[in-house]
Amino acid sequence: MASSASAAKKVPVAKIVAQAKVLSKELNNGFVWSTTNSPTLPSQIVPYGSWRGPKSAPTPAKTAIVDVIVCTTGSVACVEAGQGVQAAAAALGWTVHVYDGGFNPAGYATAYASAMADKPNAIIGVAVPADQVQAQLAAANAAGIITVGVGDIPPSTKGDIPYDAYVDFRMPLMESMLAYYEIAKTNGKANTIVGTDTSFGSLIQAMKQYDTVMKTCSTCKVKDIKWSLTDAFNAATITADINGALASDPKANAISLPYSIVEPTVIAALAAAGKSGSVKLFSKDADAAGLNAVLQGQSAANAGASALWAGWAGVDQVIRGMAKAKYLTIAQQGIGVAFFSKANTPKSGNIDDYPPVPNFANYYKHAWGLA
């Protein structure tokens, strides 16, 4: 249901809008950073500056087998993160096997079974939720196999087994940037329909942060609608959800989506409702589909981090695990986030072609003693 933010007001709305406008200019000028995934003020998001990732690491093992389970080969971001693992492992002379998780628990179980048969030193799950592979993580722990979750968060249920290490896609930070941008562009009059996929803890966390930021703006409104991953692949369900939300709040001026999977359906629904111009569309992850929607003027903005970079960061965590060194925190991993509007989106639709993104591969090679 719709919710105003008066109870969460901490800073006068005029000040929040003014700060959000300062940030919105910076978002279109470069690459940004925050030490936290959950900023409570626009001023906590700053220019990225020089390399913030690791500058040193334990000496990598000369040989290793790393298996990657991607959420699904149908997801560009998951595939690209897997490609980042492959590129990093190739630089180290390591062996990599890649398996398709199929975006469901049964597929994850099958992929893990194949990976375990390889007797790897490490298994990296890309957007494979820990809470959906508990038996597999237990088996990996028992076998002494390092596990790294890329694009996931630790399970929320007490007693559940987490991955040994994590690499954060920084999704809550992406949503913070989008929310502040909306506050700025609407002069504190954002009235947004927010979609949340309840199948993944990381997506729930990200969209909750979006709501949190919007609640710092007492004159902004948010209406939450929820669906499952199965729904996301059902155009009729998503269309009905969007139409219902628009009917219940005809003054809505924005829709914020958790990923690009549903963008074509939502774009079509807005066109059919005659609201393509009046309701702005926002999404995250900066994958090819999302960035192309921005280039075509169908989406107002997108925020994301390089999935390839996340893959390299996953291998860096494996190096540390094999050396029995401490794993890196989100802040130590140094992954920055880009914000894209039509003005600054690479024509290729590829975030790694955006000049402010650092040459992370070279930095990792230096940290690992390869260059």
Order of alpha helices (4+ residues) and beta strands (2+ residues): beta-alpha-beta-beta-beta-alpha-beta-alpha-beta-alpha-beta-beta-alpha-beta-alpha-beta-alpha-alpha-beta-alpha-beta-alpha-beta-alpha-alpha-beta-alpha
